[in-house]
Amino acid sequence: MLAESRDLAVRPADTTTSADRLGPAKGTLKMLRFLKRLTLVASFACLTAQNGSAQPQTAVPVTPTAADTKIFTYTDVDQAWTAVQQSQRPLLLFVSTNNCYFCNKMEVETYVHPQILASVRELFVTAKIKKEQNPKLVEQLGVRAFPTTLLIAPNGDLITRIEGFADPKKFVLKIRPALAELAKNRDRTAGKPADPSATGQQ
């Protein structure tokens, strides 16, 4: 439980040691499918950005709906950490704060992207917390910008950190290398050759 995980200081990224504890080799197949989906997301995001580059950008208040926020299964970190230990899936922790425009924007533009939404739900235990309800934990996690997304392995190792708003393309680029390394390490543990498509190699 994260009563214990609150004493759990998230350690710097160490994908080599954390990957070996993330579960059976079966999880590698899900991760590789996820990485391939992320490649499509990145391509789609690039195309959208090119097509819309001539249009002026206007800041419009963004308010997530109840359906949008369903990506985050937990709002209680202790419950989320219990689920992580039971499933041995990494924790995706989204940290926001009240009246945060870019926190809301990331929820309704990035996390609800169909492929990201489906894949994240499949691969991670997901939780969302606010600084106001969890000030000590947010400080312990070293969160200085909002939003911040943390990927944490079941042993407490920090897999990656995304500070600030990330659109679908940036989100993919941020988490893809870490997940590819985890997939390779899982393959090594299972004694299987790594899938070159997971890292973009042919």
Beta strands, then each sheet from edge to edge (+ up, - down):
strand 1: 91-96
strand 2: 125-130
strand 3: 148-152
strand 4: 158-163
sheet 1: 2+ 1+ 3- 4+
end
